[in-house]
Amino acid sequence: MSTRKQNWGEDRVMFYDAQGRLRSLPASWTDVNEADLFSQVAAGRSFSRPDDLSALASLIDRIKRPQEG
């Protein structure tokens, strides 16, 4: 890894490839972040985190509510 910084509005890892070209990937695509506790316990057996499912349920509730106006 060469460096890690905010680029294009997201946390990115910058590195040099085998040809010496500077490359960039979202940090979430790499293992530079320590996995959160849920991810560690789930060990790849769950696609969605509880926080993500809760946010999705809230969004669905808002969409289902009758529009005011």
Secondary structure, 3 states (H helix, E strand, C coil): CCEEEEECCEEEEEEECCCCCEEEEEHHHCCCCCCCHHHHHHCCCCCCCHHHHHHHHHHHHHHHCCCCC
